[in-house]
């Protein structure tokens, strides 16, 4: 009988240890999941910081390129204006006076206007 009681006692102890092992495994799994979540949060925080740094760098590069583009556009427009003025002066110098009046009349009043506009 002693032996049967000892066997039952050992079986109870084994069941109790199995339950304790299960609880420990669940606690470990929960702790692992919590660790994974926290690691993901930390990782996402670092990733956000890196993306913000890259965004700031891209914005700075964009602003520099935009400023260069505006400066190039202004320079091009200045050159075009100078070229137009020079062309006008050259046209006035190279064209005889009687042709200037004739060409000015043609360019401002095209022939088709006389035939189409009868109002």
PASEBA-1860 file (N, C-alpha, C; in nm, 3 decimals):
! residues 119
1> XXXXXXXX> 0.081/-0.119/0.000/0.000/0.000/0.000/0.085/0.125/0.000 ~ 0.191/0.118/0.071/0.280/0.232/0.073/0.331/0.263/-0.068 ~ 0.355/0.155/-0.134/0.407/0.171/-0.269/0.302/0.234/-0.359 ~ 0.177/0.199/-0.351/0.067/0.256/-0.430/0.048/0.403/-0.398 ~ 0.056/0.437/-0.268/0.043/0.577/-0.229/0.161/0.658/-0.282 ~ 0.278/0.603/-0.276/0.394/0.674/-0.326/0.383/0.695/-0.477 ~ 0.332/0.594/-0.547/0.314/0.603/-0.691/0.212/0.712/-0.724 ~ 0.098/0.714/-0.650/-0.002/0.818/-0.672/0.055/0.957/-0.641
9> XXXXXXXX> 0.131/0.963/-0.533/0.193/1.091/-0.495/0.288/1.138/-0.606 ~ 0.366/1.050/-0.659/0.460/1.085/-0.767/0.384/1.126/-0.894 ~ 0.272/1.057/-0.923/0.192/1.091/-1.039/0.133/1.231/-1.024 ~ 0.082/1.262/-0.900/0.030/1.397/-0.874/0.142/1.501/-0.891 ~ 0.259/1.468/-0.841/0.372/1.561/-0.852/0.410/1.581/-0.998 ~ 0.407/1.474/-1.077/0.439/1.483/-1.221/0.336/1.570/-1.291 ~ 0.204/1.548/-1.261/0.098/1.631/-1.321/0.117/1.778/-1.283 ~ 0.147/1.800/-1.154/0.167/1.938/-1.107/0.287/2.002/-1.178
17> XXXXXXXX> 0.395/1.925/-1.195/0.513/1.976/-1.265/0.484/2.000/-1.414 ~ 0.402/1.912/-1.474/0.363/1.932/-1.614/0.282/2.060/-1.629 ~ 0.187/2.085/-1.536/0.109/2.209/-1.540/0.199/2.330/-1.521 ~ 0.294/2.316/-1.429/0.387/2.426/-1.403/0.473/2.451/-1.528 ~ 0.515/2.343/-1.596/0.593/2.355/-1.718/0.511/2.424/-1.827 ~ 0.384/2.384/-1.841/0.295/2.448/-1.940/0.282/2.596/-1.913 ~ 0.259/2.631/-1.787/0.245/2.772/-1.750/0.374/2.847/-1.781 ~ 0.488/2.786/-1.753/0.616/2.851/-1.781/0.636/2.870/-1.931
25> XXXXXXXX> 0.596/2.769/-2.009/0.609/2.779/-2.155/0.518/2.889/-2.210 ~ 0.394/2.899/-2.157/0.303/3.005/-2.200/0.359/3.142/-2.164 ~ 0.414/3.153/-2.043/0.474/3.280/-2.000/0.592/3.316/-2.089 ~ 0.672/3.215/-2.125/0.787/3.239/-2.214/0.738/3.283/-2.352 ~ 0.634/3.218/-2.403/0.580/3.255/-2.533/0.525/3.398/-2.530 ~ 0.454/3.432/-2.423/0.400/3.567/-2.409/0.513/3.669/-2.404 ~ 0.618/3.637/-2.327/0.732/3.727/-2.317/0.802/3.742/-2.453 ~ 0.814/3.632/-2.528/0.875/3.638/-2.661/0.794/3.726/-2.754
33> XXXXXXXX> 0.661/3.711/-2.751/0.573/3.793/-2.836/0.584/3.941/-2.799 ~ 0.587/3.969/-2.669/0.600/4.107/-2.623/0.734/4.164/-2.668 ~ 0.839/4.083/-2.657/0.972/4.126/-2.703/0.969/4.157/-2.853 ~ 0.906/4.070/-2.931/0.898/4.091/-3.076/0.825/4.222/-3.108 ~ 0.712/4.245/-3.036/0.637/4.369/-3.059/0.720/4.492/-3.025 ~ 0.789/4.487/-2.912/0.872/4.601/-2.872/0.988/4.621/-2.968 ~ 1.046/4.513/-3.013/1.156/4.523/-3.111/1.104/4.585/-3.241 ~ 0.983/4.545/-3.281/0.925/4.602/-3.403/0.899/4.751/-3.385
41> XXXXXXXX> 0.851/4.791/-3.268/0.826/4.933/-3.242/0.957/5.012/-3.247 ~ 1.060/4.958/-3.183/1.190/5.025/-3.185/1.243/5.032/-3.327 ~ 1.230/4.920/-3.401/1.276/4.916/-3.539/1.199/5.016/-3.624 ~ 1.068/5.024/-3.606/0.990/5.118/-3.685/1.025/5.262/-3.647 ~ 1.055/5.286/-3.520/1.097/5.420/-3.478/1.228/5.460/-3.545 ~ 1.322/5.366/-3.550/1.449/5.394/-3.617/1.429/5.414/-3.767 ~ 1.340/5.334/-3.821/1.312/5.346/-3.964/1.249/5.481/-3.997 ~ 1.157/5.525/-3.912/1.093/5.656/-3.932/1.199/5.766/-3.926
49> XXXXXXXX> 1.289/5.758/-3.829/1.395/5.859/-3.818/1.482/5.860/-3.944 ~ 1.518/5.742/-3.993/1.599/5.734/-4.114/1.524/5.793/-4.234 ~ 1.397/5.760/-4.246/1.318/5.814/-4.357/1.304/5.965/-4.346 ~ 1.290/6.017/-4.224/1.282/6.162/-4.206/1.413/6.229/-4.248 ~ 1.526/6.168/-4.212/1.655/6.223/-4.253/1.667/6.223/-4.405 ~ 1.625/6.115/-4.467/1.632/6.107/-4.613/1.539/6.208/-4.678 ~ 1.421/6.227/-4.619/1.326/6.325/-4.672/1.385/6.465/-4.664 ~ 1.444/6.500/-4.551/1.504/6.632/-4.537/1.616/6.652/-4.639
57> XXXXXXXX> 1.697/6.550/-4.660/1.803/6.559/-4.761/1.746/6.577/-4.901 ~ 1.640/6.505/-4.932/1.576/6.517/-5.063/1.514/6.655/-5.081 ~ 1.451/6.705/-4.976/1.391/6.839/-4.985/1.498/6.945/-5.006 ~ 1.610/6.931/-4.937/1.719/7.027/-4.953/1.774/7.022/-5.096 ~ 1.794/6.902/-5.148/1.843/6.887/-5.285/1.743/6.944/-5.385 ~ 1.614/6.920/-5.360/1.509/6.974/-5.448/1.512/7.126/-5.448 ~ 1.524/7.185/-5.329/1.526/7.332/-5.319/1.647/7.389/-5.392 ~ 1.762/7.324/-5.379/1.880/7.371/-5.450/1.861/7.363/-5.601
65> XXXXXXXX> 1.806/7.251/-5.647/1.782/7.236/-5.792/1.678/7.336/-5.841 ~ 1.576/7.362/-5.759/1.474/7.460/-5.798/1.535/7.599/-5.809 ~ 1.621/7.634/-5.714/1.687/7.765/-5.719/1.777/7.775/-5.842 ~ 1.850/7.668/-5.873/1.934/7.669/-5.993/1.849/7.682/-6.119 ~ 1.736/7.614/-6.120/1.646/7.620/-6.234/1.591/7.761/-6.252 ~ 1.551/7.824/-6.142/1.499/7.961/-6.150/1.608/8.056/-6.198 ~ 1.729/8.038/-6.149/1.840/8.124/-6.192/1.867/8.103/-6.342 ~ 1.863/7.979/-6.386/1.885/7.950/-6.529/1.774/8.011/-6.613
73> XXXXXXXX> 1.650/7.999/-6.566/1.537/8.055/-6.640/1.551/8.207/-6.651 ~ 1.587/8.273/-6.542/1.603/8.419/-6.542/1.716/8.458/-6.636 ~ 1.827/8.385/-6.628/1.940/8.413/-6.715/1.901/8.396/-6.862 ~ 1.828/8.289/-6.892/1.785/8.263/-7.030/1.691/8.374/-7.078 ~ 1.600/8.415/-6.993/1.507/8.522/-7.032/1.583/8.654/-7.054 ~ 1.682/8.682/-6.971/1.763/8.802/-6.989/1.837/8.798/-7.123 ~ 1.895/8.682/-7.153/1.966/8.667/-7.281/1.870/8.681/-7.399 ~ 1.751/8.625/-7.387/1.653/8.635/-7.494/1.610/8.780/-7.514
81> XXXXXXXX> 1.589/8.851/-7.405/1.550/8.993/-7.414/1.661/9.073/-7.482 ~ 1.786/9.049/-7.443/1.899/9.118/-7.505/1.907/9.086/-7.654 ~ 1.884/8.959/-7.687/1.890/8.918/-7.828/1.780/8.986/-7.909 ~ 1.660/8.996/-7.852/1.550/9.062/-7.923/1.581/9.210/-7.946 ~ 1.636/9.276/-7.844/1.672/9.417/-7.858/1.780/9.434/-7.964 ~ 1.879/9.344/-7.962/1.986/9.350/-8.060/1.932/9.325/-8.200 ~ 1.841/9.229/-8.216/1.781/9.202/-8.347/1.704/9.323/-8.397 ~ 1.631/9.389/-8.307/1.556/9.509/-8.346/1.652/9.617/-8.393
89> XXXXXXXX> 1.760/9.639/-8.318/1.857/9.741/-8.358/1.922/9.705/-8.491 ~ 1.958/9.578/-8.508/2.020/9.536/-8.633/1.923/9.550/-8.750 ~ 1.798/9.518/-8.729/1.698/9.533/-8.834/1.685/9.678/-8.875 ~ 1.687/9.766/-8.774/1.674/9.910/-8.803/1.797/9.961/-8.877 ~ 1.915/9.909/-8.843/2.037/9.953/-8.908/2.047/9.898/-9.049 ~ 2.011/9.772/-9.069/2.031/9.705/-9.197/1.917/9.727/-9.297 ~ 1.800/9.771/-9.252/1.687/9.789/-9.342/1.678/9.936/-9.382 ~ 1.666/9.963/-9.515/1.651/10.103/-9.560/1.521/10.162/-9.504
97> XXXXXXXX> 1.516/10.292/-9.486/1.399/10.355/-9.423/1.268/10.331/-9.496 ~ 1.266/10.332/-9.629/1.139/10.313/-9.701/1.086/10.172/-9.684 ~ 1.174/10.070/-9.669/1.130/9.934/-9.647/1.079/9.914/-9.504 ~ 1.128/9.990/-9.410/1.085/9.977/-9.272/0.938/10.014/-9.262 ~ 0.896/10.121/-9.329/0.756/10.161/-9.326/0.669/10.058/-9.396 ~ 0.718/10.007/-9.508/0.643/9.908/-9.584/0.628/9.779/-9.505 ~ 0.736/9.728/-9.450/0.730/9.602/-9.376/0.651/9.618/-9.247 ~ 0.656/9.737/-9.187/0.578/9.760/-9.065/0.430/9.757/-9.096
105> XXXXXXXX> 0.391/9.812/-9.212/0.250/9.810/-9.250/0.200/9.670/-9.278 ~ 0.278/9.589/-9.340/0.239/9.452/-9.372/0.230/9.367/-9.246 ~ 0.327/9.383/-9.159/0.328/9.296/-9.041/0.214/9.331/-8.945 ~ 0.171/9.459/-8.944/0.065/9.495/-8.850/-0.073/9.477/-8.909 ~ -0.086/9.485/-9.044/-0.218/9.468/-9.106/-0.206/9.367/-9.218 ~ -0.225/9.240/-9.191/-0.216/9.137/-9.294/-0.324/9.156/-9.401 ~ -0.295/9.110/-9.523/-0.384/9.130/-9.637/-0.518/9.061/-9.617 ~ -0.522/8.948/-9.553/-0.648/8.876/-9.539/-0.746/8.951/-9.448
113> XXXXXXX> -0.697/9.041/-9.365/-0.787/9.118/-9.278/-0.874/9.208/-9.363 ~ -0.819/9.265/-9.473/-0.896/9.354/-9.559/-1.011/9.280/-9.627 ~ -0.988/9.153/-9.662/-1.091/9.080/-9.734/-1.192/9.014/-9.640 ~ -1.152/8.976/-9.521/-1.241/8.902/-9.431/-1.320/8.993/-9.340 ~ -1.268/9.105/-9.301/-1.331/9.189/-9.201/-1.406/9.302/-9.270 ~ -1.540/9.288/-9.290/-1.623/9.387/-9.359/-1.726/9.446/-9.265 ~ -1.693/9.471/-9.142/-1.790/9.525/-9.047/-1.786/9.675/-9.041
END
